[in-house]
């Protein structure tokens, strides 16, 4: 009798494990849908296309090339979202239907993902300074080689690298990769000032406060308000865009760590529960 009750209670506990696995994998499905939606948004939204070359500026000289680089990043997001959805599907189907091979596949994939995530965290903290040391020279080289100036009206045609730097500087309120001095080396920038007084530009207009311009699309009609700043560098932004991005990420670092810990705990628990359920051969019946 005791044995029967023990077996019955164990079956109940296994059903509870199945329920937990389903709940955990709903989190994978939700996260996967979110990442997938972001990826599709990056591909389809025309405003996002303007920052494509900023992701890999040293390799781009045309808009089509820069958009291809950015589109590859967006496609990667779509792929990651699809993988998360697939994992959630495997976990839920394996738990509900009791298919052992799905549990094996689920456990293997989830285990590999956990190992990869741990490796990425280690690499990130170990090579932060090396990443900065390698990235900043490439960004500075992009300015020196490709930057040609801020478009002064909606009909002005500039290359995608220039447009991307202006877009970043306007929205992030930064200047250059590490500071305004980066534009001294911009060999293809004529520094022509279209507004009086007729003094050459020392920094791009987007390195200056443009308070009247509330959005990127209003930029050409408000450039004249920044003439004094652009020709004298007075009141120009002194923080580089790389450090500005780092500071923005640092602002959300604690939130990112909390989310990362929660996701990691969910992954580990889902893996443990899947392995426990897999070992209970006699309890492989459907809910």
LOSEFI-77040 format. One line per field, with one value per residue: x, y, z of N, C-alpha, C in turn. Coordinates in Angstrom, 2 decimals, always signed. Example, Ala and Ser with C-alpha at 12.3 -4.5 7.8 and 13.67 -1.06 7.14 Angstrom:
BEGIN
n_xx <- c(+13.19, +12.85)
n_yy <- c(-5.69, -2.25)
n_zz <- c(+7.80, +7.08)
ca_xx <- c(+12.30, +13.67)
ca_yy <- c(-4.50, -1.06)
ca_zz <- c(+7.80, +7.14)
c_xx <- c(+13.20, +12.90)
c_yy <- c(-3.30, +0.03)
c_zz <- c(+7.80, +7.87)
END
This chain:
BEGIN
n_xx <- c(+0.83, +1.90, +3.82, +2.29, +1.01, +3.24, +4.13, +1.97, +2.01, +4.44, +3.88, +2.10, +3.82, +5.49, +3.72, +3.32, +5.87, +5.87, +4.00, +5.38, +7.54, +6.21, +5.30, +7.76, +8.71, +6.91, +7.89, +10.19, +8.92, +7.56, +9.74, +11.09, +9.21, +9.26, +11.94, +11.93, +10.01, +11.34, +13.48, +12.13, +11.02, +13.34, +14.14, +12.05, +11.35, +11.90, +13.29, +15.10, +16.95, +18.78, +20.83, +22.41, +25.07, +26.57, +27.03, +29.03, +31.10, +33.65, +33.77, +32.07, +30.87, +28.79, +25.22, +23.74, +25.51, +25.91, +23.33, +22.99, +24.73, +23.48, +21.01, +21.73, +22.32, +19.73, +18.42, +19.74, +18.67, +16.03, +16.49, +17.46, +15.20, +13.50, +14.79, +14.47, +11.69, +11.39, +12.69, +11.00, +8.70, +9.54, +10.00, +7.43, +5.81, +7.15, +6.74, +3.91, +2.92, +4.53, +6.71, +9.69, +11.95, +11.77, +12.30, +14.98, +16.18, +15.46, +16.78, +19.46, +19.83, +19.17, +21.12, +23.46, +23.01, +23.10, +25.78, +27.01, +26.12, +27.32, +29.98, +30.02, +29.54, +31.86, +33.81, +32.99, +33.48, +36.18, +37.36, +36.66, +38.17, +39.94, +38.17, +37.29, +39.73, +40.16, +37.90, +37.51, +39.67, +38.80, +36.34, +37.21, +38.74, +36.75, +35.49, +37.63, +38.01, +35.53, +33.66, +31.78, +30.34, +27.44, +24.17, +22.68, +20.13, +17.02, +17.51, +20.15, +22.75, +24.49, +27.04, +26.38, +27.80, +28.47, +25.86, +25.04, +26.75, +25.98, +23.33, +23.66, +25.09, +23.29, +21.08, +22.20, +23.57, +26.39, +29.85, +31.85, +34.05, +35.57, +35.61, +35.34, +37.75, +38.23, +37.32, +39.18, +40.82, +39.25, +39.45, +37.96, +36.04, +34.90, +34.41, +32.85, +30.93, +27.60, +26.21, +26.03, +28.24, +30.87, +32.75, +34.99, +33.88, +34.47, +33.55, +31.00, +27.58, +25.84, +27.21, +26.58, +24.31, +20.97, +18.40, +15.90, +15.27, +13.37, +13.21, +14.87, +14.09, +13.58, +15.97, +17.46, +16.24, +17.00, +19.70, +21.11, +20.98, +23.06, +25.45, +27.47, +28.47, +29.37, +31.40, +33.22, +33.48, +32.52, +30.56, +30.12, +29.41, +31.32, +31.69, +32.46, +30.85, +31.15, +31.74, +29.39, +27.46, +28.33, +27.84, +25.07, +24.37, +25.41, +23.67, +21.47, +22.50, +22.14, +19.47, +19.70, +21.36, +19.69, +17.60, +19.12, +19.97, +17.49, +16.60, +18.67, +18.28, +15.74, +16.35, +18.18, +16.59, +14.54, +16.01, +16.88, +14.40, +13.44, +15.31, +14.81, +12.18, +12.64, +14.06, +12.14, +10.81, +8.50, +6.55, +5.84, +3.32, +0.59, -0.58)
n_yy <- c(-1.21, +1.18, +1.42, +1.74, +4.17, +5.79, +5.59, +6.72, +9.34, +10.13, +10.10, +12.20, +14.25, +14.25, +15.07, +17.62, +18.63, +18.60, +20.58, +22.79, +22.87, +23.53, +26.10, +27.45, +27.28, +28.82, +31.29, +31.31, +31.30, +33.77, +35.58, +34.87, +35.66, +38.42, +39.13, +38.30, +40.05, +42.51, +42.12, +41.92, +44.47, +46.05, +45.34, +46.18, +48.87, +52.04, +54.17, +52.96, +52.02, +53.98, +53.92, +51.85, +51.71, +52.67, +50.60, +49.11, +50.83, +51.10, +49.44, +50.26, +52.07, +52.75, +53.20, +50.86, +48.83, +49.38, +49.08, +46.40, +45.28, +46.09, +44.89, +42.22, +42.01, +42.43, +40.22, +38.25, +38.68, +37.90, +35.20, +34.33, +34.80, +32.95, +30.54, +30.55, +30.36, +27.82, +26.25, +26.67, +25.47, +22.78, +22.13, +22.46, +20.68, +18.26, +17.96, +17.97, +16.01, +13.88, +12.89, +11.33, +11.66, +14.29, +15.54, +14.82, +16.14, +18.75, +19.10, +18.84, +20.99, +23.17, +22.87, +23.37, +26.04, +27.28, +26.80, +28.29, +30.87, +31.31, +31.26, +33.52, +35.58, +35.42, +36.01, +38.61, +40.14, +39.68, +40.77, +43.45, +45.91, +45.38, +45.27, +47.93, +49.16, +48.19, +48.94, +51.78, +52.98, +52.08, +53.36, +56.02, +56.00, +55.67, +58.16, +59.80, +58.87, +58.72, +60.70, +63.49, +65.72, +67.49, +67.16, +69.98, +70.51, +68.93, +67.89, +67.45, +65.21, +62.78, +60.44, +57.21, +56.75, +59.29, +60.23, +58.44, +59.01, +61.67, +61.21, +59.66, +61.48, +63.60, +62.39, +61.12, +63.13, +63.62, +63.72, +62.79, +59.87, +59.69, +62.33, +65.87, +66.39, +64.32, +64.97, +66.55, +65.06, +64.43, +64.00, +64.23, +66.07, +69.22, +71.36, +73.56, +76.39, +77.14, +79.27, +82.70, +83.99, +83.78, +81.60, +78.81, +75.48, +73.95, +71.82, +69.34, +70.34, +68.75, +68.17, +70.07, +71.72, +71.58, +72.86, +73.62, +71.71, +69.02, +66.47, +64.08, +64.50, +67.21, +68.42, +69.76, +72.31, +73.71, +74.06, +76.47, +77.71, +76.75, +77.80, +79.44, +77.72, +75.57, +76.76, +77.70, +75.81, +76.25, +75.37, +72.92, +69.40, +67.45, +64.86, +61.69, +59.54, +56.81, +56.53, +57.67, +55.82, +53.67, +54.71, +54.89, +52.20, +51.41, +52.65, +51.05, +48.74, +47.35, +46.57, +44.93, +42.95, +41.84, +40.84, +39.04, +37.23, +36.21, +35.00, +33.11, +31.52, +30.50, +28.99, +27.07, +25.78, +24.81, +22.99, +21.19, +20.21, +19.02, +16.96, +15.48, +14.65, +13.15, +10.95, +9.50, +6.98, +5.38, +7.23, +8.37, +9.29, +11.02, +14.27)
n_zz <- c(+0.00, +0.88, -1.00, -3.31, -2.80, -2.74, -5.36, -6.68, -5.67, -6.67, -9.39, -9.47, -8.75, -10.97, -12.92, -12.01, -12.45, -15.23, -15.69, -14.65, -16.43, -18.78, -18.09, -17.74, -20.33, -21.68, -21.12, -22.75, -25.21, -25.19, -24.96, -27.30, -29.25, -28.81, -29.48, -32.13, -33.18, -32.84, -34.60, -37.09, -37.14, -37.33, -39.88, -41.52, -40.85, -42.15, -40.91, -39.21, -40.95, -41.54, -39.72, -40.33, -41.46, -39.37, -37.69, -38.83, -39.95, -41.14, -43.27, -45.21, -48.05, -49.58, -49.64, -50.07, -49.35, -46.62, -45.63, -46.11, -44.22, -41.83, -42.17, -42.04, -39.33, -38.31, -39.39, -37.98, -35.44, -35.95, -36.47, -33.96, -32.38, -33.61, -32.92, -30.12, -29.97, -31.10, -29.18, -26.97, -28.02, -28.29, -25.56, -24.39, -25.93, -25.48, -22.73, -22.43, -24.25, -23.66, -25.13, -25.32, -26.95, -27.71, -25.31, -24.99, -27.19, -26.51, -24.01, -24.78, -26.61, -24.94, -22.97, -24.48, -25.15, -22.63, -21.95, -24.00, -23.37, -20.86, -21.69, -23.36, -21.52, -19.96, -21.92, -22.57, -20.20, -19.96, -22.20, -22.51, -22.48, -24.56, -26.68, -26.82, -27.45, -30.02, -31.42, -31.37, -32.98, -35.51, -35.79, -35.75, -38.06, -39.93, -39.84, -40.68, -43.28, -44.66, -43.85, -44.90, -44.24, -42.85, -44.22, -45.70, -46.54, -47.52, -50.01, -50.33, -51.07, -49.37, -48.30, -46.78, -44.42, -43.42, -42.97, -41.02, -38.87, -38.34, -37.63, -35.29, -33.66, -33.40, -32.10, -29.85, -28.67, -28.86, -30.00, -32.61, -32.42, -30.03, -29.37, -30.36, -31.70, -33.44, -35.95, -37.13, -38.71, -40.87, -44.05, -46.38, -45.94, -46.68, -45.06, -45.56, -44.88, -45.12, -44.16, -42.95, -40.39, -42.87, -42.08, -41.81, -40.96, -37.84, -36.38, -37.04, -37.67, -36.25, -33.97, -32.25, -29.94, -30.93, -30.26, -31.28, -33.09, -32.89, -33.81, -35.97, -38.62, -38.74, -38.85, -41.11, -41.32, -39.11, -38.83, -39.08, -36.64, -35.21, -36.07, -34.86, -32.88, -34.49, -36.00, -34.19, -32.26, -29.76, -27.02, -28.17, -28.22, -26.02, -25.34, -26.67, -29.10, -28.69, -25.93, -25.01, -25.78, -24.22, -21.68, -21.75, -21.94, -19.50, -17.77, -17.84, -16.91, -14.46, -14.67, -16.90, -15.86, -13.91, -15.52, -17.04, -15.04, -14.20, -16.59, -16.87, -14.56, -15.14, -17.42, -16.38, -14.41, -16.06, -17.59, -15.57, -14.62, -16.95, -17.28, -14.95, -15.44, -17.72, -16.72, -15.37, -16.47, -16.16, -15.78, -18.13, -19.42, -20.93, -19.85)
ca_xx <- c(+0.00, +2.79, +4.49, +1.34, +0.82, +4.48, +4.16, +0.94, +2.47, +5.51, +3.25, +1.56, +4.94, +5.96, +2.78, +3.61, +7.08, +5.47, +3.35, +6.44, +8.29, +5.37, +5.32, +9.08, +8.89, +6.12, +8.80, +10.99, +8.07, +7.33, +11.00, +11.33, +8.32, +9.74, +13.16, +11.50, +9.33, +12.37, +14.20, +11.27, +10.92, +14.60, +14.20, +10.98, +11.21, +12.89, +14.10, +16.18, +17.93, +19.78, +21.95, +23.05, +26.51, +27.24, +27.40, +30.28, +31.37, +34.92, +33.65, +31.00, +31.02, +27.52, +24.05, +23.33, +26.42, +25.67, +22.05, +23.17, +25.31, +22.45, +19.98, +22.26, +22.10, +18.30, +18.10, +20.25, +17.65, +14.91, +16.92, +17.51, +13.81, +12.98, +15.38, +13.81, +10.35, +11.55, +13.00, +9.76, +7.81, +10.05, +9.77, +5.99, +5.32, +7.74, +6.11, +2.48, +2.68, +5.34, +7.64, +11.02, +12.98, +11.69, +13.01, +16.41, +16.55, +15.29, +17.83, +20.75, +19.86, +19.19, +22.44, +24.42, +22.75, +23.61, +27.24, +27.37, +25.87, +28.38, +31.20, +29.90, +29.71, +33.29, +34.52, +32.61, +34.18, +37.62, +37.89, +36.03, +39.14, +40.45, +37.13, +37.36, +40.98, +40.07, +36.74, +37.66, +40.43, +37.99, +35.36, +37.94, +39.12, +35.54, +35.33, +38.73, +37.94, +34.23, +32.77, +31.81, +29.58, +26.01, +23.33, +22.11, +18.71, +16.49, +17.94, +21.59, +23.09, +25.75, +27.17, +25.68, +28.61, +28.24, +24.49, +24.96, +27.40, +25.10, +22.17, +24.08, +25.47, +22.08, +20.21, +22.91, +24.21, +27.81, +30.62, +32.96, +34.17, +35.98, +35.47, +35.35, +39.04, +38.24, +36.97, +40.35, +41.39, +38.27, +40.11, +37.00, +35.08, +35.36, +34.17, +32.19, +29.83, +26.64, +25.50, +26.90, +29.43, +31.52, +33.93, +34.95, +33.35, +35.43, +32.86, +29.72, +26.43, +25.21, +27.97, +26.13, +22.91, +19.98, +17.22, +14.65, +15.02, +12.90, +13.37, +15.88, +13.55, +13.57, +17.36, +17.94, +15.67, +17.46, +21.16, +21.66, +21.04, +24.28, +26.61, +28.53, +29.06, +30.07, +32.58, +34.16, +33.40, +32.00, +29.36, +29.99, +29.45, +32.70, +31.70, +32.42, +29.67, +31.43, +31.54, +27.97, +26.77, +28.71, +27.14, +23.66, +24.28, +25.68, +22.47, +20.54, +23.27, +21.52, +18.27, +20.14, +21.85, +18.52, +16.95, +20.00, +19.91, +16.18, +16.61, +19.56, +17.62, +14.67, +16.98, +18.73, +15.47, +13.87, +16.88, +16.82, +13.08, +13.36, +16.10, +14.07, +11.05, +13.17, +14.50, +10.97, +10.25, +7.17, +5.58, +5.68, +1.98, +0.18, -1.30)
ca_yy <- c(+0.00, +2.34, +1.56, +2.29, +5.59, +6.48, +5.70, +7.67, +10.68, +10.44, +10.44, +13.54, +15.18, +14.35, +15.92, +18.98, +19.01, +18.91, +21.89, +23.79, +22.96, +24.30, +27.50, +28.00, +27.42, +29.95, +32.44, +31.25, +31.67, +35.21, +36.25, +34.63, +36.52, +39.80, +39.27, +38.17, +41.30, +43.54, +41.86, +42.30, +45.93, +46.60, +45.09, +46.87, +50.29, +52.82, +55.02, +52.15, +51.73, +55.04, +53.68, +50.61, +51.80, +52.99, +49.35, +48.61, +51.93, +51.05, +48.56, +50.71, +53.30, +53.01, +52.92, +49.47, +48.00, +49.60, +48.49, +44.95, +44.94, +46.26, +43.89, +40.96, +42.07, +42.25, +38.82, +37.47, +38.79, +37.05, +33.81, +34.07, +34.69, +31.67, +29.46, +30.57, +29.82, +26.38, +25.64, +26.67, +24.46, +21.47, +21.91, +22.29, +19.44, +17.13, +17.81, +17.67, +14.77, +12.80, +12.35, +11.34, +12.17, +15.74, +15.94, +14.68, +17.25, +19.98, +19.18, +19.05, +22.36, +24.10, +22.77, +24.07, +27.48, +27.71, +26.82, +29.42, +32.11, +31.45, +31.61, +34.91, +36.47, +35.40, +36.75, +40.02, +40.78, +39.51, +41.50, +44.76, +46.93, +45.05, +45.66, +49.39, +49.51, +47.83, +49.57, +53.23, +53.34, +51.83, +54.45, +57.23, +55.85, +55.89, +59.61, +60.34, +58.42, +58.82, +61.78, +64.61, +66.85, +67.37, +67.67, +71.28, +70.52, +67.60, +67.43, +67.20, +63.79, +62.44, +58.99, +56.63, +56.87, +60.65, +60.29, +57.66, +59.78, +62.80, +60.63, +59.28, +62.67, +64.37, +61.68, +60.78, +64.35, +63.31, +64.25, +61.93, +58.60, +60.00, +63.76, +66.73, +66.37, +63.26, +65.52, +67.22, +64.15, +64.13, +64.53, +64.46, +67.09, +70.53, +72.31, +74.75, +76.90, +77.79, +80.36, +83.76, +84.51, +82.81, +80.99, +77.36, +74.69, +73.18, +70.58, +69.24, +70.97, +67.80, +68.15, +71.24, +71.67, +72.06, +72.78, +73.79, +70.48, +68.00, +65.16, +64.00, +65.02, +68.67, +68.89, +70.73, +73.65, +74.32, +74.05, +77.82, +78.12, +76.21, +78.29, +79.88, +76.52, +74.76, +77.47, +77.99, +74.64, +76.67, +74.64, +71.64, +68.23, +67.01, +63.41, +60.90, +58.68, +55.50, +56.64, +57.95, +54.54, +52.88, +55.26, +54.51, +50.79, +51.31, +53.09, +49.91, +47.54, +46.60, +45.93, +43.84, +41.87, +41.18, +40.06, +37.92, +36.24, +35.56, +34.10, +32.00, +30.63, +29.80, +27.98, +25.98, +25.03, +24.07, +21.86, +20.23, +19.58, +18.16, +15.76, +14.70, +14.01, +12.15, +9.77, +8.78, +6.27, +4.87, +8.32, +8.99, +9.30, +12.40, +14.89)
ca_zz <- c(+0.00, +0.95, -2.30, -4.27, -2.55, -3.14, -6.83, -7.08, -5.37, -7.60, -10.66, -9.31, -8.78, -12.34, -13.64, -11.58, -13.17, -16.60, -15.67, -14.47, -17.68, -19.71, -17.68, -18.05, -21.78, -22.13, -21.06, -23.96, -26.34, -25.12, -25.30, -28.72, -30.03, -28.67, -30.29, -33.52, -33.55, -32.97, -35.84, -38.21, -37.10, -37.85, -41.31, -42.24, -40.55, -42.92, -40.04, -38.65, -41.99, -41.61, -38.81, -40.71, -41.65, -38.10, -37.04, -39.39, -40.88, -41.85, -44.42, -46.08, -48.80, -50.25, -48.80, -50.21, -48.55, -45.20, -45.29, -46.08, -42.91, -40.80, -42.40, -41.52, -37.88, -38.06, -39.70, -36.85, -34.39, -36.36, -36.28, -32.52, -31.95, -34.09, -32.11, -28.81, -30.18, -31.32, -27.88, -26.20, -28.60, -27.90, -24.14, -24.12, -26.55, -24.77, -21.41, -22.53, -24.97, -23.10, -26.12, -24.71, -27.87, -27.65, -24.10, -25.26, -28.05, -25.73, -23.00, -25.46, -27.13, -23.82, -22.35, -25.33, -25.03, -21.33, -22.05, -24.86, -22.63, -19.86, -22.41, -23.82, -20.35, -19.62, -22.97, -22.47, -19.10, -20.12, -23.36, -22.64, -22.86, -25.89, -27.65, -26.96, -28.12, -31.43, -32.06, -31.52, -34.19, -36.70, -35.87, -36.13, -39.46, -40.73, -39.94, -41.48, -44.66, -45.33, -43.45, -45.85, -43.73, -42.59, -45.31, -45.31, -46.88, -47.80, -51.33, -50.30, -51.07, -48.70, -48.18, -45.63, -43.21, -42.91, -42.47, -39.79, -37.80, -37.99, -36.95, -33.94, -32.89, -33.10, -31.16, -28.62, -28.18, -28.73, -31.12, -32.99, -31.72, -28.65, -29.14, -31.56, -32.40, -34.46, -37.27, -37.70, -39.70, -41.93, -45.24, -47.47, -45.49, -47.15, -43.96, -46.10, -44.07, -46.03, -43.48, -42.42, -41.08, -43.76, -41.46, -41.99, -39.85, -37.05, -36.02, -37.74, -37.01, -35.33, -32.72, -31.49, -29.50, -31.89, -29.42, -32.02, -33.85, -31.96, -34.42, -37.03, -39.87, -38.69, -38.77, -42.11, -41.16, -37.86, -38.76, -38.97, -35.23, -34.61, -36.81, -33.95, -32.27, -35.49, -36.52, -33.09, -31.37, -28.45, -26.61, -28.87, -27.34, -25.78, -25.12, -27.89, -29.23, -28.10, -24.48, -24.75, -25.86, -23.04, -20.52, -21.87, -21.56, -18.06, -17.07, -17.77, -16.59, -13.36, -15.20, -17.77, -15.01, -13.30, -16.57, -17.36, -13.95, -14.26, -17.75, -16.56, -13.59, -15.87, -18.29, -15.56, -13.83, -17.14, -17.92, -14.46, -14.60, -18.12, -16.99, -13.94, -16.10, -18.65, -15.97, -14.87, -17.62, -15.88, -15.71, -19.44, -20.00, -21.13, -18.75)
c_xx <- c(+0.86, +3.45, +3.57, +1.14, +2.05, +4.53, +3.15, +1.39, +3.60, +4.95, +2.69, +2.68, +5.50, +5.02, +2.99, +4.87, +6.75, +4.83, +4.39, +7.23, +7.51, +5.39, +6.65, +9.23, +7.97, +6.96, +9.68, +10.17, +7.83, +8.58, +11.32, +10.48, +8.79, +10.97, +12.83, +10.85, +10.33, +13.15, +13.41, +11.14, +12.17, +14.70, +13.24, +10.94, +12.28, +13.78, +15.28, +17.28, +19.05, +20.98, +22.72, +24.56, +27.25, +27.69, +28.73, +30.80, +32.65, +34.84, +32.67, +31.37, +29.75, +26.38, +23.66, +24.20, +26.12, +24.35, +22.15, +23.75, +24.26, +21.36, +20.44, +22.08, +20.64, +17.87, +18.59, +19.26, +16.45, +15.25, +16.95, +16.10, +13.19, +13.51, +14.71, +12.39, +10.40, +11.83, +11.75, +8.78, +8.25, +9.72, +8.31, +5.46, +5.87, +7.08, +4.66, +2.23, +3.50, +6.28, +9.06, +12.07, +12.95, +12.42, +14.52, +16.90, +16.51, +16.43, +19.19, +20.87, +19.97, +20.54, +23.50, +24.26, +23.30, +25.13, +27.70, +27.18, +26.94, +29.68, +31.17, +30.09, +31.18, +34.09, +34.25, +33.41, +35.70, +38.19, +37.23, +37.00, +39.73, +39.45, +37.16, +38.59, +40.93, +38.97, +36.96, +38.51, +39.64, +36.94, +36.03, +38.37, +37.93, +35.29, +36.39, +38.57, +36.65, +33.39, +32.92, +30.98, +28.11, +25.20, +22.60, +20.64, +18.29, +16.91, +19.43, +21.86, +24.45, +25.83, +26.58, +26.47, +28.42, +26.86, +24.37, +25.62, +26.54, +23.88, +22.51, +24.37, +24.24, +21.25, +20.88, +23.57, +25.69, +28.53, +31.81, +32.96, +34.54, +35.84, +35.54, +36.64, +39.12, +38.01, +38.11, +40.93, +40.44, +38.72, +39.15, +35.92, +35.63, +35.22, +33.54, +30.99, +28.84, +25.92, +26.49, +27.07, +30.17, +32.83, +33.85, +34.45, +34.48, +34.84, +31.56, +28.60, +25.81, +26.00, +27.53, +24.68, +21.99, +18.61, +15.91, +14.28, +14.64, +13.05, +14.38, +15.37, +13.51, +14.97, +17.73, +17.43, +16.18, +18.99, +21.75, +21.77, +22.32, +25.54, +27.74, +29.23, +29.90, +31.35, +33.61, +34.33, +32.98, +30.68, +29.14, +30.04, +30.90, +32.80, +31.61, +31.23, +29.91, +31.17, +30.08, +27.16, +27.06, +27.96, +25.65, +23.47, +24.49, +24.46, +21.51, +21.25, +22.61, +20.26, +18.65, +20.65, +20.70, +17.81, +17.80, +19.97, +18.59, +16.12, +17.49, +18.94, +16.51, +15.25, +17.49, +17.62, +14.74, +14.68, +16.81, +15.49, +12.91, +14.14, +15.41, +12.90, +11.51, +13.54, +13.33, +10.27, +8.80, +6.11, +5.38, +4.31, +1.55, -0.58, -2.80)
c_yy <- c(+1.26, +2.59, +2.17, +3.76, +6.39, +6.68, +6.73, +9.10, +11.09, +10.82, +11.84, +14.58, +15.35, +15.20, +17.39, +19.51, +19.38, +20.29, +23.00, +23.99, +23.77, +25.78, +28.16, +28.23, +28.46, +31.23, +32.48, +31.72, +33.18, +35.99, +36.08, +35.50, +37.98, +40.04, +39.20, +39.45, +42.43, +43.37, +42.26, +43.82, +46.57, +46.42, +46.00, +48.38, +51.10, +53.70, +54.25, +51.91, +52.77, +54.80, +52.43, +50.69, +52.12, +51.73, +48.82, +49.63, +51.78, +50.19, +49.09, +51.98, +53.64, +52.63, +51.46, +48.55, +48.14, +48.97, +46.97, +44.51, +45.02, +45.21, +42.52, +40.88, +41.82, +40.81, +37.91, +37.51, +37.90, +35.58, +33.43, +33.92, +33.38, +30.50, +29.39, +30.02, +28.30, +25.65, +25.58, +25.63, +23.06, +21.16, +21.65, +20.98, +18.21, +16.88, +17.38, +16.30, +13.60, +12.15, +12.46, +11.93, +13.70, +16.27, +15.85, +15.86, +18.58, +20.16, +19.47, +20.50, +23.37, +24.07, +23.51, +25.58, +28.01, +27.81, +28.03, +30.74, +32.36, +31.87, +33.06, +35.90, +36.56, +36.22, +38.24, +40.73, +40.71, +40.42, +42.86, +45.82, +46.67, +45.45, +47.16, +49.78, +49.21, +48.60, +51.05, +53.61, +53.11, +52.93, +55.75, +57.18, +56.07, +57.38, +60.20, +60.03, +58.80, +60.04, +62.98, +65.80, +66.57, +67.88, +68.94, +71.42, +69.11, +67.06, +67.10, +65.69, +63.60, +60.93, +58.50, +56.74, +58.25, +60.76, +59.56, +58.38, +60.97, +62.32, +60.30, +60.50, +63.50, +63.69, +61.38, +62.00, +64.09, +63.87, +63.35, +60.61, +58.82, +61.49, +64.55, +66.67, +65.29, +63.83, +66.33, +66.38, +63.82, +64.75, +64.83, +65.46, +68.47, +71.61, +73.63, +75.12, +77.63, +78.99, +81.44, +83.60, +83.40, +82.30, +79.48, +76.64, +73.94, +71.84, +70.52, +69.93, +70.05, +67.60, +69.28, +71.07, +72.30, +71.97, +72.86, +72.54, +69.37, +66.59, +65.24, +64.63, +66.55, +69.27, +69.95, +72.14, +74.37, +74.39, +75.44, +78.30, +77.65, +76.71, +78.68, +78.70, +75.75, +75.42, +77.78, +76.82, +75.01, +75.96, +73.35, +70.50, +67.75, +65.50, +62.69, +59.95, +57.28, +55.53, +56.94, +56.66, +53.67, +53.38, +54.92, +53.06, +50.62, +51.72, +51.93, +48.62, +46.70, +45.88, +44.74, +42.66, +41.10, +40.29, +38.84, +36.83, +35.48, +34.56, +32.89, +31.01, +29.83, +28.69, +26.79, +25.13, +24.21, +22.85, +20.79, +19.49, +18.63, +16.86, +14.88, +13.96, +12.93, +10.86, +8.95, +8.09, +5.85, +5.95, +9.00, +8.69, +10.75, +12.92, +14.63)
c_zz <- c(+0.00, -0.38, -3.33, -4.09, -2.99, -4.64, -7.32, -6.84, -6.29, -8.96, -10.61, -9.37, -10.19, -13.19, -13.27, -12.28, -14.62, -16.67, -15.52, -15.76, -18.71, -19.37, -18.01, -19.55, -22.39, -22.10, -22.31, -25.17, -26.36, -25.51, -26.78, -29.61, -29.99, -29.54, -31.77, -34.01, -33.73, -34.27, -37.07, -38.30, -37.70, -39.36, -42.07, -42.02, -41.28, -42.05, -39.46, -39.68, -42.03, -40.71, -39.18, -40.80, -40.37, -37.38, -37.57, -40.40, -41.67, -43.10, -45.46, -46.82, -49.57, -49.33, -48.87, -49.38, -47.07, -44.77, -45.24, -44.74, -41.81, -40.94, -41.91, -40.01, -37.54, -38.33, -38.58, -35.68, -34.70, -36.13, -34.80, -31.96, -32.38, -33.29, -30.74, -28.91, -30.35, -30.01, -27.01, -26.69, -28.20, -26.44, -23.82, -24.69, -25.84, -23.43, -21.51, -23.15, -24.44, -24.10, -25.59, -25.65, -27.92, -26.42, -24.29, -26.10, -27.30, -24.74, -23.64, -25.94, -25.99, -23.11, -23.14, -25.23, -23.72, -21.35, -22.88, -24.14, -21.58, -20.53, -22.88, -22.68, -19.97, -20.63, -22.86, -21.39, -19.27, -21.21, -23.56, -23.13, -24.24, -26.97, -27.89, -27.77, -29.62, -32.15, -32.34, -32.73, -35.47, -36.89, -36.30, -37.60, -40.39, -40.91, -40.87, -42.96, -45.36, -44.97, -44.39, -45.39, -43.56, -43.77, -44.88, -45.69, -47.25, -49.16, -51.38, -50.20, -50.40, -48.60, -46.86, -44.34, -42.59, -42.28, -41.14, -38.62, -37.37, -37.21, -35.50, -33.09, -32.49, -32.00, -29.83, -27.97, -27.85, -29.95, -31.41, -32.25, -30.26, -28.34, -30.43, -32.36, -33.47, -35.85, -37.88, -38.83, -40.84, -43.25, -46.40, -47.09, -45.85, -46.08, -44.44, -45.25, -44.98, -45.42, -43.05, -40.91, -41.82, -43.17, -41.63, -40.74, -39.15, -36.63, -36.82, -36.96, -35.97, -34.04, -31.80, -31.04, -30.55, -31.22, -30.18, -32.82, -32.89, -32.51, -35.55, -38.32, -39.90, -38.77, -39.81, -41.89, -39.92, -37.75, -38.53, -37.53, -34.55, -35.29, -35.88, -33.30, -33.27, -36.00, -35.44, -32.13, -29.95, -28.19, -27.39, -27.86, -27.21, -25.58, -26.46, -27.91, -28.65, -26.60, -24.13, -24.80, -24.64, -21.82, -20.55, -21.46, -20.06, -17.24, -16.85, -17.39, -15.52, -13.83, -16.08, -16.95, -14.37, -14.31, -16.93, -16.31, -13.99, -15.41, -17.49, -15.60, -14.28, -16.73, -17.48, -14.96, -14.88, -17.53, -16.85, -14.46, -15.79, -17.90, -15.96, -14.58, -17.06, -17.93, -15.46, -16.03, -17.38, -15.85, -17.06, -20.03, -20.11, -19.95, -18.88)
END
